[in-house]
Amino acid sequence: MRKERSMKTYKKNALRVALYALLYAVVTALVCVTGSIHPVFFVCYQITAGILLSGVIITAFRRGKAPGVAACLFIGLLLVIQDATAWHVIPLIAIVILAEVIRAAFKYSWKGDVIATIPMTFSSFGYYGQIWFNRAYTYECAVEEMPAGYADALMAVSPTWALPVVVISGILLSVLISNITAKLFKLEK
């Protein structure tokens, strides 16, 4: 009887984590799509991610207090990335490992889950981080893929000083949204 119950609980938890992985992937794609609206949104991906992704991540972490949740979210994201390159995947692997280590170090507590949520919101950093670390490539891609003038506008709205502002804002928003989500969905703290 006890074994049946634990197997049923395991299946329910696995299904829940799979659902959060799908949601994480869809919301990450939504964050990326905002960049096509205007170059400012491309530059502000981390701010948008802090707002849109933090609630999904913290809920997945609090409802899945076990190792591997961050890895499952990553796998879900890999399934929807159509142009996965080393610029995308290597930062994602580092982010997932960091999140898993943080969660384990804090014994899957609220504090550890909030701290681990922060790097998980950086899921698109390998993509948008190229604005600052690979400018020529970013400009070239924007000229090829976006409407006329987008590439020049993107370079104009992405000065070097914007990177720390965007990153710090995204981090602060991630913590704020995690706390708001906990209150709204009555997550255990």
Protein Blocks (a to p, Z undefined) as FASTA:
>chain_A
ZZmmmmmmmmmmmmmmmmmmmmmmmmmmmmmmmmmmpmklmmmmmmmmmmmmmmmmmmmm
mmmgcehklmmmmmmmmmmmmbbcfklmmmmmmmmmmmmmmmmmnoopaklmmmmmmmmm
mmmmmmmmmmmmmmmlmmmmmmmmmcehklmmmmmmmcfklmmmmmmmmmmmmmmmmmmm
mmmnopaZZ
